[in-house]
């Protein structure tokens, strides 16, 4: 899932370089740097997946933290999409909870960039131990989609959250596309 997100960002930035002739050299270099950095991250993740498929190594990857959401938002901002991120979380959740939240935000950002390019995205993650984490990602519904491969990302998120007794909805509401999820956080 994460690899798919990185590849979508690479495609987005490359597409901007291909079609935008109004970029000055500094902005073109900035976009190229994001492509390079995102490709390196994707290659590292692919290497991790291939290693797991080949053997059963001890996992030495640091557990994800909510700080990852800030980097995801920064990556999408660098591609020209305004992103507002509000974190209202009492403490750092367990790694498994954080991984689900990151995946929801990641897929939502990928869809927003693909289907509503350049439109603002609002992300809110709020909650506490015992209450769970609520995730809301919204963006205007736009007519100019970048197209691309239609995936099963949202369906997969619904299945993923169902497996952990969470909730997930996604759809249009009053001119906005709204993704909402609840991830249990047991104490």
C-alpha positions, 0 to 999 in steps of 0.5 A: 500500500505504501509503495503504491502511494510513493509511486503515485507521488512520483507519477504526479511530480513527473507529470507536473514536470512534463506538462508545466512549462511555466516552472522556473529552474528552481521549481523544476529542481525542487520537483526533481528532488522530490521525485528522487527522494520518493523513488529512493523511499519506494525502492527501500520499501520494495527491498523490505517487502522482497526481504520479507518474502524471501526469509523471516528476518527480525524486524529492525525497522523503527515503529511508525509514529504520528510524525510520519503524517507530517512528512506525508503532508509535506510531500503532497504540499511539495507537489502543489496541493495545499494540505492542512493537518491537525493532530489532536492526540493525547499520546503516541499510540501503539505502532499498530494503531499508528500504522492503520492511521498512516495508511488511511491518510496516505491512501486519502492523500493519493486519491485527493491528488489523483482525483482533485489535483491542486485542491486543498486537503484537510486532515484531522486525527484526534483521539486518546487511549481507550477512545480510539483515533478518529481520522477525517480527510476531506477535499473538494470534489473536482471534475478534472481528475488525473485519471490513472489506474483505478485501484482498490485502495479505499476498498482495502482500507475498509477491509483493513479496518473491519479486521481490527473492529474499526470503522471506515466510510468514504464518499461525496458529501455536499461537494466534498469527498470525505474519508472517515475512519475510527481506529480502536486504541485499547489501553 
